[in-house]
């Protein structure tokens, strides 16, 4: 059987990780998942990568050697600004994408039916990750703002800048093979994910 490769993407605060987790629960024996966000965390844990970030952006001294403080500073002062974000991505993306391709090959070698990659910036990176099927998890902008303020502790102004630095969710929806709209409650989200996974469950 040929392994399928799916990508989950969408906007910040739309619930990409939640959808990926639901799919993983529905397909525990036939799917392997890779999270680009977790790949970024592992990249930060690489001393060489962390030093490159500090050399490039010179965050305050109280961030020195502290990953959580460094990431919080970058979220506020770098990610909302496209030019600065591109410089950060030039440092982080190569090790993350290398790890993703390594995980994909390992899944293929293990005979996995579905490789699922959660890649928040799939479209912004020019679809750098190849996929047979792209799922966009989308929400209205007001919901995105509220969720990001609640979960990340950011001001509304910072969230708006963060969202403006990425593709509009409408543009991602237009290019998707499937869309999951996540403005509602858990029941609605579960039903949409089950519909998406049904063909694989029946295979």
Beta strands, then each sheet from edge to edge (+ up, - down):
strand 1: 4-10
strand 2: 31-35
strand 3: 114-118
strand 4: 133-138
strand 5: 178-181
sheet 1: 2+ 3+ 1+ 4+ 5+
end
